[in-house]
Amino acid sequence: MRAILRVCASCEWIFKYGDVPSDCPKCDFGSYGARYVYGDKCYQYAKTQQPWLDKKIANYSDKLNLEIEKLLGGEG
């Protein structure tokens, strides 16, 4: 039996199993039970999507830092 609250193994989007036809509604990737991954915090994360948001912000921050490094030519 699958856990009802799931977390995507790739993008970390949290969703309810059965609300969508595939695994992850964001990227179509496989998933794990959210409570197994995040413990009791999964219920709060299902409302805020904090892990997904943190991952997106970190990726964008890396991209911006590379742009800064490129424009400054490695000056420090």
C-alpha positions as CSV (number, residue, x, y, z in Angstrom):
1,M,0.0,0.0,0.0
2,R,1.4,3.4,-1.0
3,A,1.5,6.3,1.4
4,I,-1.0,9.0,0.6
5,L,1.3,11.9,1.0
6,R,4.2,11.6,-1.4
7,V,7.5,13.5,-2.2
8,C,9.1,13.6,-5.6
9,A,12.5,11.9,-5.6
10,S,13.8,14.5,-8.1
11,C,12.2,17.9,-7.5
12,E,11.0,17.4,-4.0
13,W,7.4,18.5,-4.7
14,I,5.0,17.1,-2.1
15,F,1.6,15.9,-3.3
16,K,-1.2,13.5,-2.4
17,Y,-1.2,10.2,-4.2
18,G,-4.3,9.7,-6.2
19,D,-4.9,13.4,-6.9
20,V,-2.8,13.1,-10.0
21,P,-2.6,10.4,-12.7
22,S,1.2,10.0,-12.6
23,D,3.7,10.2,-9.8
24,C,5.0,13.7,-9.6
25,P,2.6,16.4,-11.0
26,K,5.6,18.7,-11.6
27,C,8.2,16.5,-13.3
28,D,6.6,13.1,-13.7
29,F,9.4,11.4,-11.6
30,G,9.0,8.7,-9.1
31,S,8.2,9.4,-5.4
32,Y,8.7,8.2,-1.8
33,G,6.4,8.4,1.2
34,A,6.7,12.0,2.4
35,R,6.6,11.0,6.1
36,Y,9.4,8.6,5.6
37,V,11.6,11.4,4.1
38,Y,10.6,14.4,6.3
39,G,8.9,12.9,9.3
40,D,6.1,14.8,10.9
41,K,7.2,18.1,9.1
42,C,5.9,16.6,5.8
43,Y,2.4,17.9,6.7
44,Q,3.6,21.5,7.0
45,Y,5.8,21.1,3.9
46,A,2.8,19.9,2.0
47,K,1.3,23.4,2.6
48,T,4.4,25.5,2.0
49,Q,6.4,23.3,-0.4
50,Q,9.5,24.5,1.4
51,P,12.0,21.8,0.3
52,W,11.0,22.4,-3.4
53,L,11.3,26.1,-2.9
54,D,14.7,25.9,-1.2
55,K,16.0,23.7,-4.1
56,K,14.7,26.2,-6.7
57,I,16.3,29.1,-4.9
58,A,19.6,27.4,-4.4
59,N,19.7,26.5,-8.1
60,Y,18.9,30.1,-9.1
61,S,21.4,31.5,-6.7
62,D,24.1,29.3,-8.2
63,K,23.2,30.5,-11.7
64,L,23.4,34.2,-10.6
65,N,26.7,33.6,-8.8
66,L,28.1,32.1,-12.0
67,E,26.9,35.2,-13.9
68,I,28.6,37.5,-11.4
69,E,31.8,35.5,-11.6
70,K,31.7,35.6,-15.4
71,L,31.1,39.4,-15.5
72,L,33.8,40.2,-13.0
73,G,36.3,38.0,-14.7
74,G,37.3,36.2,-11.6
75,E,38.2,39.4,-9.7
76,G,37.9,39.0,-6.0
